[in-house]
């Protein structure tokens, strides 16, 4: 994994946690508790699935047959 790839991974991870968290905070402060929670859960889940699909799924995790 090159330096650019590490930066992209870190940015995706940060955006997947920070952005939904800020949106949840803003919506909760505005009185929309349930909507804020739904936004946070969906944003976090989307980030996890995207990170799995782009970076984890292609990894070859097979060991040697021995």
Phi, psi and omega in degrees: 000122180281175182297317178298322179293322178295321179294316178299318179296314179297320178294318178297318179295315180295314179295326180290339179254315186288311183298310176298327178294318178293320177296319178298317179300314182295317180291321178294320178295331179276358177097010180252069185299310183295318179294319177299317178296317179297319179295317180296313181297314181293321178293317179295315180296319178298318179295317180298315180295320179294317179296319177298313185294320185276318188250325186270316184303319181289350183292140176267106185256018179280141176268180177280145178273102185213000000 
